[in-house]
Amino acid sequence: MNSIIGPRGTEPLRLTQKNTDIVLDFGQIFGILKRGWWIIAGAGFVGTLIAVILVLQVPPSYTSSAKLLLGQKSRVDDAMGAMFPDLRLDDAAVSGEIAILTSARMLSRVTEALELENHPDFNPALGPEDEGPGLVDQASDVAVGFIKGLLGQTGEAAAPEAAGGDEAEDLTIETAALTGKTILGDQSDYVDQLSANLRVSQEGRSNLLNIRFISNDRMLAAAVPNKLVDIYLEDQIDRRFGILSRVTSGLEGRLESMRNRLEDSERAVIEFRNQNLAEGFGDRSQLDQQLGDLSTRLSGVTAEYAEQASDLRGVDAMIEEQGALSTVGLFSSPVIDGLESTLAELRERSTRLRSQFGEDIPQLASVQSEIERLETALTDEIMRLRDDQAREVELTAARRSALGDELRALEERAIAQAEREVQLAQLEREQNAARLVYETFLDRFTETREIVDLQEGDAEIIDYADPPAAPFAPNKKLSAGLGGFAGVFIGVALVFMLHLSKKRLTSTTQLQSLLPSYNVVPMPVVRSIARRKDPLRVALRPVPSPLGEAIRSLRTTVLLSSPAKAPNVVSVVSPLAGAGKTTTAINLARSISRMGRSCVLIDADLRRGDIARLLNLHTSLALNDLLEGACDLSAVVQKDRESDLNVITSRRGSTDPTGSLLGPELPELVEKLKAHFGTVVIDTAPLLQVSDAQPILRLSDSVVMVVPHGSQVDELRAAIGRLVDVDAYSRTAVYSMVPDRDLSPYY
């Protein structure tokens, strides 16, 4: 929240903007804890004391554990292998073995073996006599009875009598419900108590089990795990022997069926071979040779047929196109040769007669008739030879067809032979498989029969439990530490509750309502993430910032409220230490000096003045010497390195600070400073802790009250009471250390 300061005596105009950022003021938190340290320490001591008293009332508890390794490779595993999973223990079966270890059957055997009915922890009759209910139980019974009386319930409702016909049915149900207790017998009363203190856990994903028992008796804490692992090993051997017995009896029947199956397969192979020999299916090599020879002959006949058919088609084509005489050269025959020779002579004679006598002689006609007769005879001979060639083609085709039929018959026989060989091979494989399975089962059966009497457990005891030397609970040191921690926590809570219960200053509006005659200027807290920065360095930066604007607003308020052109004496006060008073005084004086107005800053806190350290000024003379008359004014005035500000520091260790400030030297010093400087800024001591500020306030023209965020309202009112008699021109309240959420993000 920022405020625009108006004229003196008027209400400032405030501009409020909501900011939801959460800022932790660790300095304020540590301050609250520091003020309430005695509450925290007392609560821690009380918590520790209560924890120690409660621990001493608790009886000590002892614990001891035995280690059992499951899944050891035994002789049965070597014999049976993975054929029977019931005989092997894998990771998934570890939880089952843990269930067996913690079962009521196993625990009842432990209680019987250790005779726990004679132990006072299990048999209350052997313990000390019950002194009756305590005060808390009696008070609870009275309260329950009172509530029942208010509700109108005076006693237990009477159970209705059962009908005679339902008694047998109720007895049957009760018998079924109590089956477990009936089987366990007298030990059933101690199993639940034993199970409550027994812990069986698997270490990681291994087969190693940790069996731990808790008891008030150190010997019993070790006896229970040891007896439990021994009984478990005996029970495991019994269980494995039963499994082997069932396996052996089952193997006998299976071996008999496998023997019969093997004999059947051998008999089938022999019968099939005899049947093949009887049907002529002998050696496969002879059939393959016949197929080869027949294929070769068929190839030759096929080639011959193709050649003859081609020649016949050529002859037929020439006869059709040119006549039969044109093919005379394609046939070789004595008849054709004789006829062809005679025709040649007759044609030569016809040619000679035609050339000598012409066409009209009778001899030429006779020769021509003979030629025609011979050509007809030659044609008939050629056609006869052509028909002979056609018959040879048909004969070759018949031979080829016969060879093809014979080859197909052989191939069908070869296919049948192959199928029979496949059937024979299948029968032989079945025979071999039956023989292998039979031999394997026979070997397993023989080995199993040999090792039945040599059975051992599938677990190994790694460590037996030893009686513990010291109890594991209660842990006195840890309990005392936890009690102290709880007490400290409660103490811190009480400190903060007390802090929050007090009315504190939380807003500028609240401060203005408490100081209606003051001009209120909010001064933001400067921090970086979780820790505060140095506000003196931030104020010197030329970059605009909320802190710089707040300092300039304070400077304007102070200067405008002073008499015109008159030196102004400004006193900076605060209710308590740690309010940011000295920082505000330095920043105000620097701001006035940097605007060109002569200014001097005086550290008037002669007890815990800190301006010399903050401004890094070193001198042997200070305000203490000036008030005592040991030096003059020029000897104590120093220059600020960051501005043109004049500074008069103080020195701690004054024996009577208030007396030094009440003397006549202070008014004289203020008058001298007013003559040389336009503004005199005086940093004073806190108002409520000491009275050193009163003499300075009587000489001041303006008073600047620095009130930090979160201050107690009662402290602020007490500080205002200290300023009632102060006659100042103006009064300004600086609301310091304001969180960012209460300020406007204008810059």
ZILIN-V728955 format. One record per backbone hydrogen bond with DSSP energy under -0.5 kcal/mol. CO is the residue of the C=O (numbers start at 0). NH is the residue of the N-H. If there is no record, write none. Layout:
co=(CO,CO)
nh=(NH,NH)
This chain:
co=(1,2,3,6,11,12,13,14,20,22,23,24,25,26,27,28,29,30,31,33,35,36,37,38,39,40,41,42,43,44,45,46,47,48,49,50,51,52,53,53,54,60,60,61,63,65,66,66,67,67,68,71,73,74,75,76,79,82,83,84,87,89,90,92,93,94,95,96,97,99,102,103,104,105,106,107,108,109,110,110,114,115,118,118,121,122,123,133,134,135,136,137,138,139,140,141,142,143,144,145,146,147,147,148,151,162,162,163,165,166,167,168,169,170,171,172,173,175,177,178,179,180,183,184,185,186,186,187,189,190,191,192,193,194,196,198,200,201,202,206,206,207,208,208,209,209,210,211,212,214,215,216,217,217,218,218,219,220,221,222,223,224,225,226,227,228,229,230,231,232,233,234,235,236,237,238,239,240,241,242,243,244,245,246,247,248,249,250,251,252,253,254,255,256,257,258,259,260,261,262,263,264,265,266,267,268,269,270,271,272,273,274,275,276,279,282,283,284,285,286,287,288,289,290,291,292,293,294,295,296,297,298,299,300,301,302,303,304,305,306,307,308,309,310,311,312,313,314,315,316,317,317,318,322,323,324,326,327,330,332,333,334,335,336,337,338,339,340,341,342,343,344,345,346,347,348,349,350,351,352,352,353,360,361,362,363,364,365,366,367,368,369,370,371,372,373,374,375,376,377,378,379,380,381,382,383,384,385,386,387,388,389,390,391,392,393,394,395,396,397,398,399,400,401,402,403,404,405,406,407,408,409,410,411,412,413,414,415,416,417,418,419,420,421,422,423,424,425,426,427,428,429,430,431,432,433,434,435,436,437,438,439,440,441,442,443,444,445,446,447,450,451,457,457,459,459,462,472,473,474,475,476,477,478,479,480,481,482,483,484,485,486,487,488,489,490,491,492,493,494,495,496,497,498,502,504,506,507,508,509,510,514,517,518,520,521,522,524,525,527,527,530,532,533,533,534,535,536,537,544,545,546,547,548,549,550,551,552,553,554,555,556,558,562,567,567,568,568,568,569,570,570,571,572,573,574,575,579,580,581,582,583,584,585,586,587,588,589,590,591,592,597,597,598,599,600,601,601,603,604,605,609,610,611,612,621,621,622,623,624,624,625,631,631,632,632,637,639,644,645,646,646,647,648,655,656,657,658,662,662,663,664,665,666,667,668,669,670,671,672,677,678,678,679,679,680,680,681,681,682,685,690,691,692,693,695,696,700,700,701,702,702,703,703,704,704,705,705,706,707,710,711,712,713,714,715,716,717,718,719,720,722,725,729,730,731,731,732,732,733,733,734,735,737,738,739,740,743,743)
nh=(14,4,12,9,13,3,15,1,22,24,25,28,29,30,31,32,33,34,35,36,39,40,41,42,43,44,45,46,47,48,49,50,51,52,53,54,55,56,56,57,57,471,472,214,212,210,461,462,69,208,459,73,77,78,79,80,82,84,86,87,89,92,93,96,97,98,99,100,101,102,106,107,108,109,110,111,112,113,114,115,117,118,121,122,123,125,126,137,138,139,140,141,142,143,144,145,146,147,148,149,150,151,152,151,153,165,166,166,169,170,171,172,173,174,175,176,177,178,181,182,183,184,186,187,188,189,190,191,193,194,195,196,196,197,213,211,209,203,205,69,208,202,67,210,200,211,65,198,63,61,217,220,221,467,221,222,223,224,225,226,227,228,229,230,231,232,233,234,235,236,237,238,239,240,241,242,243,244,245,246,247,248,249,250,251,252,253,254,255,256,257,258,259,260,261,262,263,264,265,266,267,268,269,270,271,272,273,274,275,276,277,278,280,279,281,286,287,288,289,290,291,292,293,294,295,296,297,298,299,300,301,302,303,304,305,306,307,308,309,310,311,312,313,314,315,316,317,318,319,320,321,322,322,325,326,327,329,330,332,336,337,338,339,340,341,342,343,344,345,346,347,348,349,350,351,352,353,354,355,356,357,357,364,365,366,367,368,369,370,371,372,373,374,375,376,377,378,379,380,381,382,383,384,385,386,387,388,389,390,391,392,393,394,395,396,397,398,399,400,401,402,403,404,405,406,407,408,409,410,411,412,413,414,415,416,417,418,419,420,421,422,423,424,425,426,427,428,429,430,431,432,433,434,435,436,437,438,439,440,441,442,443,444,445,446,447,448,449,450,451,453,454,70,71,68,461,66,60,475,478,479,480,481,482,483,484,485,486,487,488,489,490,491,492,493,494,495,496,497,498,499,500,501,501,712,709,510,511,512,513,514,517,519,732,734,523,737,526,532,529,530,527,534,536,537,538,539,540,540,548,549,550,551,552,553,554,555,556,557,558,559,560,561,565,569,679,570,700,701,681,572,703,683,705,686,687,578,583,584,585,586,587,588,589,590,591,592,593,594,596,595,677,678,645,680,647,603,682,605,608,653,613,614,616,615,624,625,626,627,629,630,628,634,635,635,636,646,642,639,600,637,648,602,622,659,660,661,662,665,666,667,668,669,670,671,672,673,674,675,676,567,599,680,569,681,601,682,571,683,603,689,693,695,696,697,698,699,728,729,570,704,731,572,705,706,733,574,707,735,710,504,715,716,717,718,719,720,721,722,722,723,725,727,702,518,704,733,520,734,706,735,522,708,524,741,742,18,745,746)
